[in-house]
């Protein structure tokens, strides 16, 4: 499947043409918490598409400090990510010079991996795929299916084909419903806590050694 994110508009609203109708319909009745934020660059995936470790999320969040996303550096890194042009830090929110809330969030969740392998190694060996590609404060979009999700699901299927490690961080019921084979895939691991999605020996004991070895 061709990468649909190559066709994302160059300016807001940042929404793919084929996703537009479903999102506009949802937003007509959405409250402030669940509103799908089209002023922010979508983040359907983050990192190296051929990474040996894939983590599955729900959707990118919304932070009031998102005005930092307007910086030229962030815009270019985000565009490069959508094109799978990762550069030195394909998991671009781990780029040391980047000053956005998402960097701190990911450094905290991946802190034990970074301690073990270093920031650059983790940034090159990890892919995050979100179940839903657009930002919101609160997720309420389980019934909003947009065509671009198929590309994200394809990235996960490709990961299973190449025998990558898959860590279900969030949205287990959505991912398993969409891809039942994930539940029986030999290298799928879950976190002990769905609220604290830190990847650590304590929170992912069954997969920790394999994750470290793969990175």
Secondary structure, 3 states (H helix, E strand, C coil): CCCHHHHCCCCCCCCCHHHHHHHHHHHCCCCCCCCCECCCCCCCEEECCCCCEEEEEEEEECCHHHHHHHCHHHHHHHHHHHCCCCCCCCCHHHCCCCCCHHHHHHHHHCHHHHHHHCHHHHHHHEEEEEEEEEEECCCCCCCCCCCCHHHHHHHHHHHHHCCCEEEECCCHHHHHHHCCHHHHCCCEEECCCCCCCCCCCCCCCCCHHHHHHHC
